[in-house]
Amino acid sequence: MHAENIDSNNFGLTDYAVFIILLLISSGIGVYYAIKDTRAKKTARQFLTAERSLHWFPVSISLMASFQSSVTILGYPAEMYLRGTQFWIVIVSSTMAALAAAEIFLPVYYDLNLSSVNQYLKIRFNSEKVRLAATFTFLFATVPYMGGGLKSVLATDILQVMMMYAGLLLVIFRGFYLVGGIDEAFRIANENGRIQFFNVGFDPYATNNLWNCVFGMGLMWSANYCCTQTEVARYCNVNSKKKSKLALYVNLIGVASMISCACLAGIAIYAFYSKCDPLERGVITKTDQLMPYFVMETLHQFPGAAGLFVCCVFSAALSTLSSGFNALAAVTWDDILSKTRLSKLSELKIKTITKLTAISYGLMSIGMAFFVGLIGSVLKAAISLAGALMGPLLGTYLLGVICPFANAVGVLTGLVIGEAFGLFVLCGSILYPKTTDQLPTTTDGCQFNVTSVYNHTLNIESPVAVEEMFLLKIFHLAFLLVPVSGFVISYIVGFVVSLATGGLDEVNQVNPLHLNPIAWHIWPKKCVPIATRSAVPSTDAAKQ
């Protein structure tokens, strides 16, 4: 069924042409907006934020584009292939994240009209230290997965989303056609234990578990939606608060459809390789290579098809890169560089500095890619590394928005301890990896002798002697629970330390505009600012 040698299945001239043309179109959009912005003599703030001149619909698409990445295109199909469809349930997680952003954080952020989301922490806790801690957390969590101005980013995102859908649909249709249809693909997957949606038994060490998937990805994505410049800069620069919420909710349709396409591609690929696993055959060595290998083996005879798929992967990566670089530049300028003598420069020079800052982050991301490769699959690397930092950061922001008595000492202590725990687990999982929990595969249907190198290439997943030591069990925590544990630690420690360090005594110093109206409904009167106790803000105000 499968050829042993696919050396002939290389990129053709048509594939290169398709890839280069689409890459030039994407780059051309950025160049066009760069020239347009220069002629319009826009300020650095206008370049980075668009100053609430954005329409809700392209923002909705851009939110979805920056939300998805090559992790979705390569990681989700591999998850279906190796562990089954339980991970598909993360669609519910995206809904949790959008609700948190729209109903808890947006009402506060929008009225404050900030150019950097980390400015909120400075004014809420009256502490530059908290702001800087959050800034460096965002920078370190974002750089490994980042490889324009905001309007340029939105325009390129629309094109890149189209390419992502095109590549995924190409794999889906080809895969289902080769195995005899979607019904046959699901039958094969079901016979081999891949169809599973309700693994409700809790296991803190397993990935294919409903609770770990929903809450792990829910908190991870809530952190992205609610406390990163990448997402907040988009929905807070729509021309009204009501339309900002609309952008967040409509974005869910795109997120759900993109996730579903990636998962369907995984089902199609598994059905095709169900009797002859390329990993076990040794022709590929990493799970992230499944999608590219399938494309090169089954679509090489169609000129341009492989080029279109590569465009799909690049578009997924670039949609995150363009968003991330713009956000990193904005945060770096507002939270760090603007506090130096550079703030006295002309607007033209400041804008040049922000562009050079974005370029420097691109170079840094290339270097970080080598470290990320040590963690494992692209999905595990993304959730483990970013989650170790972003989970605790979400706890910090949530304390600020809904807990009036949270103070700088409390949230800073919680953030540091939460991140220390996450990084401790991450480093331990690299040094003492656990046994892989993937479902079985076979090569019984291969038409040639198989010399498997899979176990050797995945030696990092093999059990180690120290696994039986109780304290090292924590290193084998499911990577989906890394952001959850960091969030819980950050929030609880921040809450307790705030109370212990006089947080209730400082309540009356908190500006009511820095809190979500629900804070007045969930805490006793002594826990909210006295000036507003007689005039409790209505939760309807947040819906305007």
Secondary structure, 3 states (H helix, E strand, C coil): CCCCCCCCCCCCHHHHHHHHHHHHHHHHHHHHHHHHHHHCCCCHHHHHHHHHCECHHHHHHHHHHHHCCHHHHHHHHHHHHHHCHHHHHHHHHHHHHHHHHHHHHHHHHHHHCCCCCCHHHHHHHCCHHHHHHHHHHHHHHHHHHCCCCHHHHHHHHHHHHHHHHHHHHHHHHHHHHHHCCHHHHHHHHHHCCCCCCCCCCCCCCCCCCHHHHHHHHHHHHHHHHHHCHHHHHHHCCECCHHHHHHHHHHHHHHHHHHHHHHHHHHHHHHHHHCCCCHHHHCCCCCHHHHHHHHHHHHCCCCCCHHHHHHHHHHHHHHHHHHHHHHHHHHHHHHHCHHHCHHHHCCHHHHHHHHHHHHHHHHHHHHHHHHHHCCCCCHHHHHHHHHHHHHHHHHHHHHHHHHCCCCCHHHHHHHHHHHHHHHHHHHHHHHHCCCCCCCCCCCCCCCCCCCCCCHHHHCHHHCCCHHHHCHHHHHHHCCHHHHHHHHHHHHHHHHHHHHHHCCCHHHHHHCCHHHCCCCHHHHCCHHHCCHHHCCCCCCHHHHHC
